[in-house]
Amino acid sequence: MKFFVTGVGGQLGHDVMNELTKRGYDAVGSDILEAADSGYPYVQLDITDKNAVDRVISDVRPDAVIHCAAWTAVDAAEDEENIPKVRAINVDGTKNIADVCKKLDCKMIYISTDYVFNGQGETPWQPDCKEYAPQNVYGRSKLDGELAVADTLDKYFIVRIAWVFGKNGKNFIKTMINVGKNHDEVRVVSDQIGTPTYTYDLARLLADMAETEKYGFYHATNEGGYISWYDFTVEIYRQAGMNTRVVPVTTAEYGLSKAARPFNSRLDKSKLAENGFAPLPAWQDALSRYLKEIEDGTDNG
């Protein structure tokens, strides 16, 4: 199989390229920035440029496109001047890719989020639930990206994830470790519930999916039970050997962020096993491997 991967400068795209290369696949990576010393074929691509998307991907002629590129700055998405750009990337850019995949009759994997739902209640969201009600600009843009894929293609995987962390970029774990080094005490919300997703583990699942024709909507976060951001922080400090005190607070006590955050990010992942895909390992184990990865500076193998 031949792959084309967008967003390889980010956490997930970086790990997806490593996984595909490890499996011996012919894979071409892309991002908005000029090529770095990546060690694999790379092409600079602005996914909002429809003609460029058509030209570049048609030239590669992949069997599958794994679309990791996205606007992910949730609070910044709320700024009025950013909204057109958010939609150009997450909606129009995704549609541009889907259109080429249709023309080439190739598979497409689109990475989405629990933010397409309303974030209320305690019942885990089912992958085939159509009760969409995004509460912020980012969520609406990702939902419209989903619809662009599903309305254009038959051969697609839409994979919703949450609480993402990986080596190649900023994430909650890196932030909390840095904060913990400079403060004796941190306040963390305890009423937003979900599970983390380690991009190294997710990349393996996405490669597994691409090797099949088991198309549709999926949810994919690490196993290990649903937790709060407070629970996650306590475990981060425990595993990192840090003594920073963690104080649980409500979202209201913490203070409103610019974008509404979901209280219920629980994603039901049982469809993975039902379709023969191996669930992601427990988040506690993923955290342990990730801390080792960023400590020794090498890619997790």
FENLIN-V673913 format. One record per helix or strand. SS is the DSSP state (helix for helix, strand for strand). FROM is the first residue (numbers start at 1). LEN is the number of residues. Records with the same first field share a line. If there is no record, write none. Layout:
SS=FROM-LEN + FROM-LEN
//
This chain:
strand=2-5 + 26-6 + 42-3 + 64-4 + 107-7 + 125-1 + 156-6 + 164-2 + 185-5 + 193-2 + 197-2 + 216-4 + 222-2 + 227-2 + 245-5 + 264-1 + 267-1 + 280-3
helix=11-12 + 50-11 + 76-3 + 80-25 + 114-3 + 137-16 + 172-11 + 199-12 + 229-12 + 251-4 + 270-5 + 283-14
//
